[in-house]
Amino acid sequence: MTADRVRELKALIADLGDRYGFDDDRPDPVALAEAMHVRVRYFPLGGLKGFYLVLNDIPFIAIEQDLPEALQRVVCAHELGHHLLHREVSSQTLFNDYDLYRMENRFEREANLFAALLLLPDRAVEEFCRPENRGLSIREAARLRETTEELFSIRLSAEGLDTGVRFSRFPAE
């Protein structure tokens, strides 16, 4: 992702914070989605982690009910990214996530980046980079921020920091 796109998404998130007044240190993507009139529902989805669709002009996010809470937050933020960034194509396709960190196309990369920027504000990156925290692994930092290693890595990559974390079988760009 380009630095310009990162700046655009950060500005979008700041606007959402101003409009909906969420806690920018630990935003609740479900509360944000519902404030935006996006219905969030939990279902047994088998191997599917979640999906986003618009049905009769009503946007929906479905999340696998048996996922750990931290991963449910990531899935919701990712699907909310589809709502905000890709709604125009959502009436033509279903954004579903069997492998949440699929990076093979622009839509998935942008939804992942949006989720990373929403759930891990600049403060989280600054905290991770402090000298006293330099011994933390990505896994430990993600656990402390109640997110995933992959999402934390995407967030650090947005700042130009290579974490060495690779995403399943899909390339980063």
PyMOL commands that place a pseudoatom at each C-alpha (Angstrom):
pseudoatom trace, name=CA, resn=MET, resi=1, chain=A, elem=C, hetatm=0, pos=[0.000, 0.000, 0.000]
pseudoatom trace, name=CA, resn=THR, resi=2, chain=A, elem=C, hetatm=0, pos=[1.238, 3.443, -0.771]
pseudoatom trace, name=CA, resn=ALA, resi=3, chain=A, elem=C, hetatm=0, pos=[1.922, 6.031, 1.893]
pseudoatom trace, name=CA, resn=ASP, resi=4, chain=A, elem=C, hetatm=0, pos=[-0.813, 8.177, 0.329]
pseudoatom trace, name=CA, resn=ARG, resi=5, chain=A, elem=C, hetatm=0, pos=[-3.380, 5.398, 0.771]
pseudoatom trace, name=CA, resn=VAL, resi=6, chain=A, elem=C, hetatm=0, pos=[-2.302, 4.915, 4.391]
pseudoatom trace, name=CA, resn=ARG, resi=7, chain=A, elem=C, hetatm=0, pos=[-2.783, 8.662, 4.989]
pseudoatom trace, name=CA, resn=GLU, resi=8, chain=A, elem=C, hetatm=0, pos=[-6.221, 8.561, 3.307]
pseudoatom trace, name=CA, resn=LEU, resi=9, chain=A, elem=C, hetatm=0, pos=[-7.357, 5.674, 5.492]
pseudoatom trace, name=CA, resn=LYS, resi=10, chain=A, elem=C, hetatm=0, pos=[-6.010, 7.316, 8.654]
pseudoatom trace, name=CA, resn=ALA, resi=11, chain=A, elem=C, hetatm=0, pos=[-7.979, 10.463, 7.734]
pseudoatom trace, name=CA, resn=LEU, resi=12, chain=A, elem=C, hetatm=0, pos=[-11.113, 8.363, 7.152]
pseudoatom trace, name=CA, resn=ILE, resi=13, chain=A, elem=C, hetatm=0, pos=[-10.702, 6.737, 10.569]
pseudoatom trace, name=CA, resn=ALA, resi=14, chain=A, elem=C, hetatm=0, pos=[-10.166, 10.142, 12.211]
pseudoatom trace, name=CA, resn=ASP, resi=15, chain=A, elem=C, hetatm=0, pos=[-13.371, 11.380, 10.546]
pseudoatom trace, name=CA, resn=LEU, resi=16, chain=A, elem=C, hetatm=0, pos=[-15.229, 8.314, 11.818]
pseudoatom trace, name=CA, resn=GLY, resi=17, chain=A, elem=C, hetatm=0, pos=[-13.883, 9.004, 15.313]
pseudoatom trace, name=CA, resn=ASP, resi=18, chain=A, elem=C, hetatm=0, pos=[-15.119, 12.586, 15.144]
pseudoatom trace, name=CA, resn=ARG, resi=19, chain=A, elem=C, hetatm=0, pos=[-18.507, 11.567, 13.804]
pseudoatom trace, name=CA, resn=TYR, resi=20, chain=A, elem=C, hetatm=0, pos=[-19.179, 8.538, 16.006]
pseudoatom trace, name=CA, resn=GLY, resi=21, chain=A, elem=C, hetatm=0, pos=[-17.010, 9.338, 19.023]
pseudoatom trace, name=CA, resn=PHE, resi=22, chain=A, elem=C, hetatm=0, pos=[-15.325, 5.966, 19.498]
pseudoatom trace, name=CA, resn=ASP, resi=23, chain=A, elem=C, hetatm=0, pos=[-12.363, 5.333, 21.796]
pseudoatom trace, name=CA, resn=ASP, resi=24, chain=A, elem=C, hetatm=0, pos=[-9.449, 5.734, 19.413]
pseudoatom trace, name=CA, resn=ASP, resi=25, chain=A, elem=C, hetatm=0, pos=[-7.134, 3.694, 21.652]
pseudoatom trace, name=CA, resn=ARG, resi=26, chain=A, elem=C, hetatm=0, pos=[-9.388, 0.632, 21.637]
pseudoatom trace, name=CA, resn=PRO, resi=27, chain=A, elem=C, hetatm=0, pos=[-12.252, 1.179, 19.219]
pseudoatom trace, name=CA, resn=ASP, resi=28, chain=A, elem=C, hetatm=0, pos=[-15.127, -1.281, 19.191]
pseudoatom trace, name=CA, resn=PRO, resi=29, chain=A, elem=C, hetatm=0, pos=[-15.712, -2.152, 15.522]
pseudoatom trace, name=CA, resn=VAL, resi=30, chain=A, elem=C, hetatm=0, pos=[-19.101, -3.730, 16.300]
pseudoatom trace, name=CA, resn=ALA, resi=31, chain=A, elem=C, hetatm=0, pos=[-20.376, -0.581, 18.018]
pseudoatom trace, name=CA, resn=LEU, resi=32, chain=A, elem=C, hetatm=0, pos=[-18.968, 1.513, 15.178]
pseudoatom trace, name=CA, resn=ALA, resi=33, chain=A, elem=C, hetatm=0, pos=[-20.646, -0.670, 12.535]
pseudoatom trace, name=CA, resn=GLU, resi=34, chain=A, elem=C, hetatm=0, pos=[-23.979, -0.516, 14.343]
pseudoatom trace, name=CA, resn=ALA, resi=35, chain=A, elem=C, hetatm=0, pos=[-23.703, 3.276, 14.722]
pseudoatom trace, name=CA, resn=MET, resi=36, chain=A, elem=C, hetatm=0, pos=[-23.260, 3.350, 10.944]
pseudoatom trace, name=CA, resn=HIS, resi=37, chain=A, elem=C, hetatm=0, pos=[-26.426, 1.225, 10.524]
pseudoatom trace, name=CA, resn=VAL, resi=38, chain=A, elem=C, hetatm=0, pos=[-24.515, -1.885, 9.501]
pseudoatom trace, name=CA, resn=ARG, resi=39, chain=A, elem=C, hetatm=0, pos=[-26.106, -4.952, 11.043]
pseudoatom trace, name=CA, resn=VAL, resi=40, chain=A, elem=C, hetatm=0, pos=[-23.633, -7.267, 12.750]
pseudoatom trace, name=CA, resn=ARG, resi=41, chain=A, elem=C, hetatm=0, pos=[-24.738, -10.828, 13.419]
pseudoatom trace, name=CA, resn=TYR, resi=42, chain=A, elem=C, hetatm=0, pos=[-23.028, -13.958, 14.746]
pseudoatom trace, name=CA, resn=PHE, resi=43, chain=A, elem=C, hetatm=0, pos=[-23.643, -17.356, 13.175]
pseudoatom trace, name=CA, resn=PRO, resi=44, chain=A, elem=C, hetatm=0, pos=[-22.007, -20.777, 12.963]
pseudoatom trace, name=CA, resn=LEU, resi=45, chain=A, elem=C, hetatm=0, pos=[-20.248, -20.323, 9.619]
pseudoatom trace, name=CA, resn=GLY, resi=46, chain=A, elem=C, hetatm=0, pos=[-18.126, -23.461, 9.516]
pseudoatom trace, name=CA, resn=GLY, resi=47, chain=A, elem=C, hetatm=0, pos=[-14.723, -22.618, 8.034]
pseudoatom trace, name=CA, resn=LEU, resi=48, chain=A, elem=C, hetatm=0, pos=[-15.792, -19.088, 7.132]
pseudoatom trace, name=CA, resn=LYS, resi=49, chain=A, elem=C, hetatm=0, pos=[-14.660, -16.359, 9.533]
pseudoatom trace, name=CA, resn=GLY, resi=50, chain=A, elem=C, hetatm=0, pos=[-17.051, -13.720, 8.264]
pseudoatom trace, name=CA, resn=PHE, resi=51, chain=A, elem=C, hetatm=0, pos=[-18.575, -11.948, 5.327]
pseudoatom trace, name=CA, resn=TYR, resi=52, chain=A, elem=C, hetatm=0, pos=[-20.018, -8.627, 4.230]
pseudoatom trace, name=CA, resn=LEU, resi=53, chain=A, elem=C, hetatm=0, pos=[-22.950, -8.104, 1.921]
pseudoatom trace, name=CA, resn=VAL, resi=54, chain=A, elem=C, hetatm=0, pos=[-25.652, -5.600, 1.101]
pseudoatom trace, name=CA, resn=LEU, resi=55, chain=A, elem=C, hetatm=0, pos=[-29.125, -7.083, 0.796]
pseudoatom trace, name=CA, resn=ASN, resi=56, chain=A, elem=C, hetatm=0, pos=[-32.051, -4.858, -0.183]
pseudoatom trace, name=CA, resn=ASP, resi=57, chain=A, elem=C, hetatm=0, pos=[-29.883, -1.808, 0.557]
pseudoatom trace, name=CA, resn=ILE, resi=58, chain=A, elem=C, hetatm=0, pos=[-29.196, -3.082, 4.092]
pseudoatom trace, name=CA, resn=PRO, resi=59, chain=A, elem=C, hetatm=0, pos=[-25.516, -3.730, 4.868]
pseudoatom trace, name=CA, resn=PHE, resi=60, chain=A, elem=C, hetatm=0, pos=[-24.712, -6.849, 6.908]
pseudoatom trace, name=CA, resn=ILE, resi=61, chain=A, elem=C, hetatm=0, pos=[-21.598, -8.224, 8.559]
pseudoatom trace, name=CA, resn=ALA, resi=62, chain=A, elem=C, hetatm=0, pos=[-21.759, -11.873, 9.592]
pseudoatom trace, name=CA, resn=ILE, resi=63, chain=A, elem=C, hetatm=0, pos=[-19.121, -13.224, 11.972]
pseudoatom trace, name=CA, resn=GLU, resi=64, chain=A, elem=C, hetatm=0, pos=[-18.339, -16.795, 12.989]
pseudoatom trace, name=CA, resn=GLN, resi=65, chain=A, elem=C, hetatm=0, pos=[-19.740, -17.067, 16.502]
pseudoatom trace, name=CA, resn=ASP, resi=66, chain=A, elem=C, hetatm=0, pos=[-17.105, -19.522, 17.764]
pseudoatom trace, name=CA, resn=LEU, resi=67, chain=A, elem=C, hetatm=0, pos=[-14.059, -17.354, 17.013]
pseudoatom trace, name=CA, resn=PRO, resi=68, chain=A, elem=C, hetatm=0, pos=[-12.155, -15.898, 19.968]
pseudoatom trace, name=CA, resn=GLU, resi=69, chain=A, elem=C, hetatm=0, pos=[-13.342, -12.385, 20.824]
pseudoatom trace, name=CA, resn=ALA, resi=70, chain=A, elem=C, hetatm=0, pos=[-10.100, -10.742, 19.643]
pseudoatom trace, name=CA, resn=LEU, resi=71, chain=A, elem=C, hetatm=0, pos=[-10.438, -12.397, 16.234]
pseudoatom trace, name=CA, resn=GLN, resi=72, chain=A, elem=C, hetatm=0, pos=[-14.131, -11.433, 16.051]
pseudoatom trace, name=CA, resn=ARG, resi=73, chain=A, elem=C, hetatm=0, pos=[-13.034, -7.792, 16.464]
pseudoatom trace, name=CA, resn=VAL, resi=74, chain=A, elem=C, hetatm=0, pos=[-10.501, -8.185, 13.642]
pseudoatom trace, name=CA, resn=VAL, resi=75, chain=A, elem=C, hetatm=0, pos=[-13.078, -9.831, 11.360]
pseudoatom trace, name=CA, resn=CYS, resi=76, chain=A, elem=C, hetatm=0, pos=[-15.623, -7.112, 12.089]
pseudoatom trace, name=CA, resn=ALA, resi=77, chain=A, elem=C, hetatm=0, pos=[-13.084, -4.348, 11.419]
pseudoatom trace, name=CA, resn=HIS, resi=78, chain=A, elem=C, hetatm=0, pos=[-12.021, -6.071, 8.183]
pseudoatom trace, name=CA, resn=GLU, resi=79, chain=A, elem=C, hetatm=0, pos=[-15.622, -6.406, 6.974]
pseudoatom trace, name=CA, resn=LEU, resi=80, chain=A, elem=C, hetatm=0, pos=[-16.332, -2.812, 8.030]
pseudoatom trace, name=CA, resn=GLY, resi=81, chain=A, elem=C, hetatm=0, pos=[-13.419, -1.885, 5.764]
pseudoatom trace, name=CA, resn=HIS, resi=82, chain=A, elem=C, hetatm=0, pos=[-15.261, -3.556, 2.884]
pseudoatom trace, name=CA, resn=HIS, resi=83, chain=A, elem=C, hetatm=0, pos=[-18.385, -1.570, 3.793]
pseudoatom trace, name=CA, resn=LEU, resi=84, chain=A, elem=C, hetatm=0, pos=[-16.566, 1.756, 3.776]
pseudoatom trace, name=CA, resn=LEU, resi=85, chain=A, elem=C, hetatm=0, pos=[-14.206, 1.146, 0.882]
pseudoatom trace, name=CA, resn=HIS, resi=86, chain=A, elem=C, hetatm=0, pos=[-15.957, -1.307, -1.443]
pseudoatom trace, name=CA, resn=ARG, resi=87, chain=A, elem=C, hetatm=0, pos=[-19.685, -0.911, -0.957]
pseudoatom trace, name=CA, resn=GLU, resi=88, chain=A, elem=C, hetatm=0, pos=[-20.176, -0.122, -4.657]
pseudoatom trace, name=CA, resn=VAL, resi=89, chain=A, elem=C, hetatm=0, pos=[-19.084, -3.638, -5.619]
pseudoatom trace, name=CA, resn=SER, resi=90, chain=A, elem=C, hetatm=0, pos=[-20.670, -5.425, -2.668]
pseudoatom trace, name=CA, resn=SER, resi=91, chain=A, elem=C, hetatm=0, pos=[-24.047, -5.609, -4.387]
pseudoatom trace, name=CA, resn=GLN, resi=92, chain=A, elem=C, hetatm=0, pos=[-22.316, -7.581, -7.156]
pseudoatom trace, name=CA, resn=THR, resi=93, chain=A, elem=C, hetatm=0, pos=[-20.183, -9.847, -4.998]
pseudoatom trace, name=CA, resn=LEU, resi=94, chain=A, elem=C, hetatm=0, pos=[-19.977, -11.296, -1.507]
pseudoatom trace, name=CA, resn=PHE, resi=95, chain=A, elem=C, hetatm=0, pos=[-16.846, -10.451, 0.457]
pseudoatom trace, name=CA, resn=ASN, resi=96, chain=A, elem=C, hetatm=0, pos=[-16.167, -13.615, 2.417]
pseudoatom trace, name=CA, resn=ASP, resi=97, chain=A, elem=C, hetatm=0, pos=[-13.157, -14.549, 4.432]
pseudoatom trace, name=CA, resn=TYR, resi=98, chain=A, elem=C, hetatm=0, pos=[-12.054, -18.137, 4.763]
pseudoatom trace, name=CA, resn=ASP, resi=99, chain=A, elem=C, hetatm=0, pos=[-8.475, -16.952, 5.051]
pseudoatom trace, name=CA, resn=LEU, resi=100, chain=A, elem=C, hetatm=0, pos=[-8.794, -13.516, 6.667]
pseudoatom trace, name=CA, resn=TYR, resi=101, chain=A, elem=C, hetatm=0, pos=[-5.381, -12.259, 5.640]
pseudoatom trace, name=CA, resn=ARG, resi=102, chain=A, elem=C, hetatm=0, pos=[-5.712, -12.974, 1.932]
pseudoatom trace, name=CA, resn=MET, resi=103, chain=A, elem=C, hetatm=0, pos=[-3.592, -10.350, 0.248]
pseudoatom trace, name=CA, resn=GLU, resi=104, chain=A, elem=C, hetatm=0, pos=[-3.946, -11.331, -3.394]
pseudoatom trace, name=CA, resn=ASN, resi=105, chain=A, elem=C, hetatm=0, pos=[-6.172, -8.453, -4.457]
pseudoatom trace, name=CA, resn=ARG, resi=106, chain=A, elem=C, hetatm=0, pos=[-6.669, -4.779, -3.768]
pseudoatom trace, name=CA, resn=PHE, resi=107, chain=A, elem=C, hetatm=0, pos=[-9.991, -5.245, -1.957]
pseudoatom trace, name=CA, resn=GLU, resi=108, chain=A, elem=C, hetatm=0, pos=[-8.572, -7.659, 0.605]
pseudoatom trace, name=CA, resn=ARG, resi=109, chain=A, elem=C, hetatm=0, pos=[-5.362, -5.655, 1.094]
pseudoatom trace, name=CA, resn=GLU, resi=110, chain=A, elem=C, hetatm=0, pos=[-7.375, -2.478, 1.705]
pseudoatom trace, name=CA, resn=ALA, resi=111, chain=A, elem=C, hetatm=0, pos=[-9.797, -4.173, 4.109]
pseudoatom trace, name=CA, resn=ASN, resi=112, chain=A, elem=C, hetatm=0, pos=[-6.853, -5.630, 6.054]
pseudoatom trace, name=CA, resn=LEU, resi=113, chain=A, elem=C, hetatm=0, pos=[-5.103, -2.269, 6.147]
pseudoatom trace, name=CA, resn=PHE, resi=114, chain=A, elem=C, hetatm=0, pos=[-8.274, -0.502, 7.284]
pseudoatom trace, name=CA, resn=ALA, resi=115, chain=A, elem=C, hetatm=0, pos=[-8.716, -3.053, 10.099]
pseudoatom trace, name=CA, resn=ALA, resi=116, chain=A, elem=C, hetatm=0, pos=[-5.072, -2.671, 11.153]
pseudoatom trace, name=CA, resn=LEU, resi=117, chain=A, elem=C, hetatm=0, pos=[-5.261, 1.139, 11.180]
pseudoatom trace, name=CA, resn=LEU, resi=118, chain=A, elem=C, hetatm=0, pos=[-8.587, 1.137, 13.040]
pseudoatom trace, name=CA, resn=LEU, resi=119, chain=A, elem=C, hetatm=0, pos=[-7.645, -1.371, 15.730]
pseudoatom trace, name=CA, resn=LEU, resi=120, chain=A, elem=C, hetatm=0, pos=[-4.002, -0.348, 16.118]
pseudoatom trace, name=CA, resn=PRO, resi=121, chain=A, elem=C, hetatm=0, pos=[-3.678, 3.439, 16.191]
pseudoatom trace, name=CA, resn=ASP, resi=122, chain=A, elem=C, hetatm=0, pos=[-0.361, 5.263, 15.823]
pseudoatom trace, name=CA, resn=ARG, resi=123, chain=A, elem=C, hetatm=0, pos=[0.007, 5.083, 19.607]
pseudoatom trace, name=CA, resn=ALA, resi=124, chain=A, elem=C, hetatm=0, pos=[0.253, 1.266, 19.401]
pseudoatom trace, name=CA, resn=VAL, resi=125, chain=A, elem=C, hetatm=0, pos=[3.097, 1.476, 16.886]
pseudoatom trace, name=CA, resn=GLU, resi=126, chain=A, elem=C, hetatm=0, pos=[4.897, 4.137, 18.924]
pseudoatom trace, name=CA, resn=GLU, resi=127, chain=A, elem=C, hetatm=0, pos=[4.519, 2.010, 22.059]
pseudoatom trace, name=CA, resn=PHE, resi=128, chain=A, elem=C, hetatm=0, pos=[5.919, -1.056, 20.292]
pseudoatom trace, name=CA, resn=CYS, resi=129, chain=A, elem=C, hetatm=0, pos=[8.927, 0.944, 19.013]
pseudoatom trace, name=CA, resn=ARG, resi=130, chain=A, elem=C, hetatm=0, pos=[9.907, 2.405, 22.400]
pseudoatom trace, name=CA, resn=PRO, resi=131, chain=A, elem=C, hetatm=0, pos=[13.361, 1.300, 23.569]
pseudoatom trace, name=CA, resn=GLU, resi=132, chain=A, elem=C, hetatm=0, pos=[11.958, -0.482, 26.628]
pseudoatom trace, name=CA, resn=ASN, resi=133, chain=A, elem=C, hetatm=0, pos=[9.700, -2.626, 24.381]
pseudoatom trace, name=CA, resn=ARG, resi=134, chain=A, elem=C, hetatm=0, pos=[12.265, -3.582, 21.742]
pseudoatom trace, name=CA, resn=GLY, resi=135, chain=A, elem=C, hetatm=0, pos=[12.525, -7.082, 23.179]
pseudoatom trace, name=CA, resn=LEU, resi=136, chain=A, elem=C, hetatm=0, pos=[8.861, -7.809, 22.484]
pseudoatom trace, name=CA, resn=SER, resi=137, chain=A, elem=C, hetatm=0, pos=[8.061, -10.135, 19.630]
pseudoatom trace, name=CA, resn=ILE, resi=138, chain=A, elem=C, hetatm=0, pos=[5.245, -9.351, 17.194]
pseudoatom trace, name=CA, resn=ARG, resi=139, chain=A, elem=C, hetatm=0, pos=[3.287, -12.192, 18.814]
pseudoatom trace, name=CA, resn=GLU, resi=140, chain=A, elem=C, hetatm=0, pos=[3.716, -10.707, 22.313]
pseudoatom trace, name=CA, resn=ALA, resi=141, chain=A, elem=C, hetatm=0, pos=[2.837, -7.187, 21.138]
pseudoatom trace, name=CA, resn=ALA, resi=142, chain=A, elem=C, hetatm=0, pos=[-0.270, -8.476, 19.366]
pseudoatom trace, name=CA, resn=ARG, resi=143, chain=A, elem=C, hetatm=0, pos=[-1.367, -10.363, 22.460]
pseudoatom trace, name=CA, resn=LEU, resi=144, chain=A, elem=C, hetatm=0, pos=[-0.921, -7.239, 24.603]
pseudoatom trace, name=CA, resn=ARG, resi=145, chain=A, elem=C, hetatm=0, pos=[-3.059, -5.238, 22.143]
pseudoatom trace, name=CA, resn=GLU, resi=146, chain=A, elem=C, hetatm=0, pos=[-5.633, -8.078, 21.957]
pseudoatom trace, name=CA, resn=THR, resi=147, chain=A, elem=C, hetatm=0, pos=[-5.222, -8.583, 18.240]
pseudoatom trace, name=CA, resn=THR, resi=148, chain=A, elem=C, hetatm=0, pos=[-3.469, -10.995, 15.907]
pseudoatom trace, name=CA, resn=GLU, resi=149, chain=A, elem=C, hetatm=0, pos=[0.149, -11.247, 14.884]
pseudoatom trace, name=CA, resn=GLU, resi=150, chain=A, elem=C, hetatm=0, pos=[-0.833, -10.856, 11.226]
pseudoatom trace, name=CA, resn=LEU, resi=151, chain=A, elem=C, hetatm=0, pos=[-2.827, -7.677, 11.832]
pseudoatom trace, name=CA, resn=PHE, resi=152, chain=A, elem=C, hetatm=0, pos=[-0.032, -6.183, 13.946]
pseudoatom trace, name=CA, resn=SER, resi=153, chain=A, elem=C, hetatm=0, pos=[2.406, -6.982, 11.158]
pseudoatom trace, name=CA, resn=ILE, resi=154, chain=A, elem=C, hetatm=0, pos=[0.162, -5.315, 8.558]
pseudoatom trace, name=CA, resn=ARG, resi=155, chain=A, elem=C, hetatm=0, pos=[0.003, -2.250, 10.791]
pseudoatom trace, name=CA, resn=LEU, resi=156, chain=A, elem=C, hetatm=0, pos=[3.765, -2.055, 11.226]
pseudoatom trace, name=CA, resn=SER, resi=157, chain=A, elem=C, hetatm=0, pos=[4.239, -2.553, 7.471]
pseudoatom trace, name=CA, resn=ALA, resi=158, chain=A, elem=C, hetatm=0, pos=[1.994, 0.482, 6.896]
pseudoatom trace, name=CA, resn=GLU, resi=159, chain=A, elem=C, hetatm=0, pos=[4.705, 2.479, 8.667]
pseudoatom trace, name=CA, resn=GLY, resi=160, chain=A, elem=C, hetatm=0, pos=[7.435, 0.937, 6.519]
pseudoatom trace, name=CA, resn=LEU, resi=161, chain=A, elem=C, hetatm=0, pos=[8.611, -1.566, 9.134]
pseudoatom trace, name=CA, resn=ASP, resi=162, chain=A, elem=C, hetatm=0, pos=[9.276, -5.081, 7.806]
pseudoatom trace, name=CA, resn=THR, resi=163, chain=A, elem=C, hetatm=0, pos=[8.338, -7.632, 10.433]
pseudoatom trace, name=CA, resn=GLY, resi=164, chain=A, elem=C, hetatm=0, pos=[9.204, -10.720, 8.446]
pseudoatom trace, name=CA, resn=VAL, resi=165, chain=A, elem=C, hetatm=0, pos=[5.691, -12.117, 8.965]
pseudoatom trace, name=CA, resn=ARG, resi=166, chain=A, elem=C, hetatm=0, pos=[4.370, -13.732, 5.800]
pseudoatom trace, name=CA, resn=PHE, resi=167, chain=A, elem=C, hetatm=0, pos=[0.705, -14.387, 5.094]
pseudoatom trace, name=CA, resn=SER, resi=168, chain=A, elem=C, hetatm=0, pos=[-0.244, -17.939, 4.204]
pseudoatom trace, name=CA, resn=ARG, resi=169, chain=A, elem=C, hetatm=0, pos=[0.292, -18.587, 0.513]
pseudoatom trace, name=CA, resn=PHE, resi=170, chain=A, elem=C, hetatm=0, pos=[-0.482, -15.078, -0.708]
pseudoatom trace, name=CA, resn=PRO, resi=171, chain=A, elem=C, hetatm=0, pos=[2.048, -12.366, -1.565]
pseudoatom trace, name=CA, resn=ALA, resi=172, chain=A, elem=C, hetatm=0, pos=[1.959, -9.021, 0.237]
pseudoatom trace, name=CA, resn=GLU, resi=173, chain=A, elem=C, hetatm=0, pos=[1.586, -7.066, -3.014]
for i in range(1, 173): cmd.bond("trace and resi %d" % i, "trace and resi %d" % (i + 1))
show_as sticks, trace
zoom trace
